């Protein structure tokens, strides 16, 4: 579904409890979830399935420790395109989607056109990534890199 055409889903208090709990504990069993929200298992499962169907819950994932898997270096790169033609922007975004080191890509206003969150093993690995992949992307005019020195806060839970 296209993000721009997505409708806001109205959540009641029970739905809000469900998504709040599952954001923190995605592996929680339906029985445990039902107990926490004071419902029986069948209506709890029906609510979770409805939230999944309505794309409120988009998936379940494990959050990894970047350092422990050799991806402890993070950088944010602002990308400015040289021409703002729709077909060139589509080529750029299609290319971005296929690069696993790019954890997130945001189309932004301001100085740059896109903001990328990138992980690498270390500075040397990042430099190689920059030269081999980022500078070869379609229509890139300028890159501005901010290296993450330390992470003060990194949340994955959205307040509901």
N, C-alpha and C positions, 0 to 999 in steps of 0.2 A: 504494500500500500504506500502511496506517495505521502511523505511526511507533511507536506503542505496542505493536503486535503483531509488529514486526519481530524476527526471530531473529538472534542473533549468528552471523556466518559465520566458521568456523575457517579461518585462513590459514596455509599452510605457509611456510617460509622463502623460497621462490621467489615466492609470491604477495606476501609482504611487500616483497620487492625490487621487484617490478613496481609496486605501488601507491606505494611511496616514490619511485621514479623518475618515474612519471607525474604525481604531485602537483607535482613541480618542473618537469617538461618534458612537458607534455601533448601537444605537437606532435611528439614523437619518433616516428620511423617504426617500424613493427613490426620491420624488419630491424635497426635500431640498438638497439632494446630487446632483441631476442633476443641480440645480441652482448654486451650489458652483463650479461645474466643467464646467459650461457653455455648457451643452448638454441637449437634451430633455430627458424625462423620459424613453422612450423605449430603446434607445441605452445605457443609463446608467444602466438600469436593466439587459440588455443583457451582459454588461461588468461585472457586479457584479456576475451574474450567472456563467459566464465563469471563473472568478477568483475562485469561490467556487468549480466548477467542476474540475479545475486544481489544487485544494488543496492549492492555495495561501492563500485563506481565509478558515481556518479550522473550524471556528465556531464563535459564539458570546457569550459573557459572561458578568456577572456583577462582578465588583471588590469589594470585601467586606472589611470592616474595621475589621481586626482581633480582636482587643480589644473589639469592640462592640458586638461581638458574642462569647466572652469567649475563644478566641484562640490567646491571645496576646503574648504568649511565643514562640519564634522561635529558632531553633538550626540547625546547619549544622553538619552532622555526616559523617565522612569518614569511609568507611567499607572496610576492607581487608579480602578477602576470603582465606581459608587455602589451597585449591586445585583449580587449574584453569582448571577443566574439563568442557567441554561445557555443559554436561547434568546438572552438579551442578550449573553452572552459570545460566542456564535456570530456574532451580528450584528456585534459589534466586530471579531472576527478576520477575518470575510469582508470587511469594509470595509478593514482593514489590507492585505490581500493585493492589493488593487487600486491601492495608492498607490505609485508607483515611487520616490519619494524615501526611502521606508522600506526600507533595505537588509536589516534583520533585525528580527524581533519574537520575543521570548522570553517565555513565560509563567513567572513567577517567584514565589518565596516572599519573605516579608519585607514591607517597607513598601508597595511597589507590586505590582500584579497582572501588569503587563507591562513589559518594557524594550525600547525601540525604538532602533535605530541609524538616524539620519537624516542625509542629505547635502543641502546647499543651496549656492547660489552664494556667499552672504555672510550677514551678520547680518540685513540688511534682507529678503533672500529667505526666510530662515528664519522671521522674524517673520510674514511674509505667509503662509507655509505653516502656521505654528502657528494663526493666526487663521482662515484659510480652510478648512483640512482637519482638523487635529488636534482643535481644540476642538469641531468639529461631529460627531465620531464618536459612535456610540451609547453611552450609559451612562457617559460619562467624568465622574468626580467631580473628580479632581485630576491635574495634570501637574507633574512636577518635572524641570527641565532641567539637564543638565551639559554645558557647551560644551567641546569638545576644543580645547585650546590648542596641543598638539603631539602627534605620534604617536611614541612611544618604540619600540613593537614592534607589528607587525601581521602575524601569520602566517596562512597559509591551509593549510599542510601539517599533517596530523594525524600524530603519531608512531605508527608501527606496529611 
